[in-house]
Amino acid sequence: MATALQKRSYTAPSGPGKWEPTPPSYAKASTAHIGKPAQCKGSIDNTQPPAPPPYSEILTGFYKMVNEVYVVDRNLSAEQKTLRCSGGM
């Protein structure tokens, strides 16, 4: 069963600077406007992410987790340093 896209036919414009079939299959163009930016209605004002939380050394869960990694990394044994540098850890 053919889809709606397959039922539509599209003839690409021809001429200098226009799309041309390329090897190996030399397939015909199938869809117009691919690669053009989508048209969106509305505003982008409400699409920005919130600001990151301010840096703090107050003992939050995230700070504790990151600090643990930092402390462990600063106190590696010789074997652990070898593993870290070889990508084996």
C-alpha positions as CSV (number, residue, x, y, z in Angstrom):
1,M,0.0,0.0,0.0
2,A,1.5,3.3,-1.1
3,T,1.8,6.1,1.5
4,A,0.6,9.7,0.8
5,L,4.2,10.8,0.2
6,Q,4.7,8.0,-2.4
7,K,1.5,8.9,-4.2
8,R,2.6,12.5,-4.8
9,S,5.0,13.1,-7.6
10,Y,7.5,15.9,-7.5
11,T,9.6,17.3,-10.4
12,A,12.7,19.0,-9.2
13,P,13.5,22.3,-11.0
14,S,16.5,22.0,-13.4
15,G,19.2,24.3,-14.3
16,P,22.5,25.7,-13.0
17,G,22.6,25.5,-9.2
18,K,19.7,23.2,-8.9
19,W,19.5,19.6,-7.6
20,E,20.9,16.9,-9.9
21,P,20.7,13.1,-9.6
22,T,24.0,11.7,-8.4
23,P,25.7,8.3,-8.6
24,P,25.3,5.5,-7.9
25,S,21.6,5.2,-8.4
26,Y,20.8,8.6,-10.1
27,A,17.5,8.6,-8.1
28,K,14.9,11.2,-8.9
29,A,14.1,13.9,-6.4
30,S,11.2,12.8,-4.2
31,T,10.3,15.7,-1.9
32,A,10.4,19.4,-2.2
33,H,11.8,21.8,0.4
34,I,13.9,19.2,2.3
35,G,16.7,21.1,4.1
36,K,14.8,24.4,4.3
37,P,14.1,25.6,7.9
38,A,10.7,24.7,9.2
39,Q,8.3,27.6,9.6
40,C,7.2,27.9,13.2
41,K,4.4,30.1,14.5
42,G,4.7,31.8,17.9
43,S,7.6,33.1,19.9
44,I,10.8,31.6,21.1
45,D,10.6,33.7,24.3
46,N,9.3,30.7,26.3
47,T,11.7,28.1,24.9
48,Q,14.9,29.1,26.6
49,P,16.1,26.7,29.3
50,P,16.3,28.1,32.9
51,A,19.6,29.5,34.2
52,P,21.8,26.9,35.8
53,P,21.9,26.8,39.6
54,P,24.5,29.1,41.1
55,Y,27.8,27.5,42.2
56,S,27.8,26.6,45.8
57,E,29.9,24.7,48.2
58,I,27.0,24.1,50.5
59,L,26.8,20.4,51.0
60,T,24.1,19.6,48.4
61,G,23.7,16.1,47.0
62,F,25.3,17.2,43.7
63,Y,28.2,18.9,45.3
64,K,28.9,15.9,47.5
65,M,28.9,13.6,44.5
66,V,31.2,15.7,42.4
67,N,33.5,16.4,45.4
68,E,33.8,12.6,46.0
69,V,35.0,12.1,42.4
70,Y,37.4,15.0,42.7
71,V,38.9,13.7,46.0
72,V,39.2,10.1,44.8
73,D,40.9,11.3,41.6
74,R,43.5,13.4,43.6
75,N,44.4,10.4,45.7
76,L,44.8,7.5,43.2
77,S,47.3,4.7,43.8
78,A,50.0,4.0,41.2
79,E,47.9,1.1,39.9
80,Q,44.8,3.3,39.6
81,K,46.8,6.0,37.8
82,T,48.0,3.4,35.3
83,L,44.5,2.2,34.7
84,R,43.1,5.7,34.3
85,C,45.7,6.6,31.7
86,S,45.3,3.3,29.8
87,G,41.5,3.7,29.6
88,G,41.0,0.5,31.5
89,M,39.0,2.0,34.3
